[in-house]
Amino acid sequence: MKIFKRILLLLLALIAVTVVYNYPKLNLLAGYSAKNTASSVFVAGRTLELTDATDNNFSPVNLASDKVDVENKIATASAFGLLTRKAVYRKGLGTVLTLTEEDETASYLSPKRLQPDNATPYPYGNAPQKDTIFANINYKTLNTAVDSLFRERNKSRAVVILYKDQVIAERYAKHFNKDSKLLGWSMTKSILSTVFGVMQHQGKLNVNDKAPIASWQNDERKNISIHNLLQMNSGLEWDENYDEISDATKMLFLERDMTKMQENKPLVGKPNATFNYSSGTTNLLSGILRKHFDSHQEYLDFWYTNLIDKIGMNSMILEADLSGNYVGSSYSWATARDWAKFGLLYLHNGNWNGEQLFTKEWVAYATTPTPTSKGTYGAQFWLNAEQQFKDVPKNMYFADGYQGQRVYILPDQELVIVRFGLKNFMENEFLRQVIKSVQ
């Protein structure tokens, strides 16, 4: 009997140690599942069943047990019954993970939105486009390229291809259509960068100025410019690892104010000489944008009234942290067609149907390779400057998100290509086939 008790005590001790050791991981696991469930259900309008069967169906997230409270718009995720996280929907701001019970009912500001233009044909409005058949397009080759992305192994959800302002190919997976909101993940970084471009065009800031961070003024970080931050080239410490507990995962699932975490990191390199991809940097930039407005309401409104709604991306929802800052690193939802409008704005060098939102020089700036990035990165856009995609022009550039979310801009071919899915894919081959179809 004594031996049995000792064995039992030893097992209980081992269980306790295991729980304590893995508790931080369980916190992040449940946090991811709760946040993703809440956004999928309350922002994108999907069912809990579809969300669990697709978006949350990968290890270890699929170990969490998810529930939704439709009436109060709250999602909960439990990790083995040991830990539960909640995410709540806020009108105009999407969903957010709560840290305290008070967060569930806290007051908040919402952005003011412009009215959609439902009379003008797509892409400059939301009415049906005026279809055109282009004699130079090989539609068989084009459709074959699109077909390749919808083989089961590729897990694609949406593809939209624009040529000369015209949708020439469009396809959706089961459960999705042209009205489905899709998460851009890190493509949100390119949206944030563009807000800087719009503000610079309006004379509201200069990206070559030093970053206005008070806590940096007494050390070497005072030399970091907004430009360095936009190019992910500040020299600041940051761990962008989504497989472990890291700076990135702690920021997204544990922080109340996501603009602060990168601010508090030390220099480990030199500004303009140390490329390090960092979601913390992008959220710091979101906080810097906030400093350029007299009120929080103005900050919330500007992204929509001067960019997103201005180009008719009316489906887009930018999600904010508990402090009300847009999570520029990761959280924006919109239809594939609206994401294509964003690419079209860049294809036309910042001109939207006759109105200049930012300059041609901004496009050149955003697509200039960051020093030490080996030609892969600009100002929150990814590049092909060293022809990483060997069959694609060097001047192609793109917004890039987790699991293969993409908006490609190909200036020479007058193409914008949008792809959404749950898995990365053979990009070079797909793009090669699309380019071939319009030559």
Secondary structure, DSSP 8 states (H G I E B T S, - for coil): -HHHHHHHHHHHHHHHHHHHHHHHHHHHHHHHHHHHHHIIIIIS---HHHHHHTTT-STTGGGEEEEEETTTTEEEEEETTTEEEEEEEETTTEEEE-SSGGGGT-------------SSBTTTSSB-------TT--HHHHHHHHHHHTSGGG-EEEEEEEETTEEEEEEE-TT--TT--EE-GGGHHHHHHHHHHHHHHTTS--TTSB---GGGTTSGGGG-BHHHHHTT-S-B-----SSSS-HHHHHHHH-S-TTSTTTT--BSS-TTS-----HHHHHHHHHHHHHTSSSHHHHHHHHIIIIITTTT-TT-EE-B-TTS-B-TTT-EEE-HHHHHHHHHHHHTTTEETTEESS-HHHHHHHTS--TTTTT-BSSSSEE-TT-SSTTS-TT-EEEEETTTEEEEEETTTTEEEEEEESS---HHHHHHHHHHHT-
